[in-house]
Amino acid sequence: YSMVLPRFSFIHIDYLSLYTKYIPKRIEQTINDHFNCEDIAMSFFVSSLTQAKVPLLANQWSISTMVKLTSPAAISQTFDHKSLRDKCVNDFAYLLGLKDGYADLIKET
């Protein structure tokens, strides 16, 4: 699966608007609680809208000219960073209907 951190990407404003209005509350709450996984949420959300086309792209210009936003705490250095992100991938894919079989289950109910 292709994914780019949001600070390295350009994305259409319509996707940002849809994300802020329609992202499932459980996903929003996970991001707010852990200050993490927003890149996964945005990538998966747009993929669910576009039938899994890769939404986020970056080029050398965007990477070299970006303004670096930092946090005093390095969230990627915490002991549970990888396990949290693995959980985000699984949960978000399920909630957005990107996991095998889930979309069929929704249609049946």
HELIX and SHEET records of a PDB file:
HELIX    1   1 PRO A    6  PHE A    8  5                                   3    
HELIX    2   2 ILE A   13  TYR A   22  1                                  10    
HELIX    3   3 LYS A   25  HIS A   34  1                                  10    
HELIX    4   4 GLU A   38  LEU A   49  1                                  12    
HELIX    5   5 GLN A   60  SER A   64  1                                   5    
HELIX    6   6 ILE A   75  GLN A   77  5                                   3    
HELIX    7   7 HIS A   81  LEU A   95  1                                  15    
HELIX    8   8 TYR A  102  GLU A  108  1                                   7    
END                                                                             
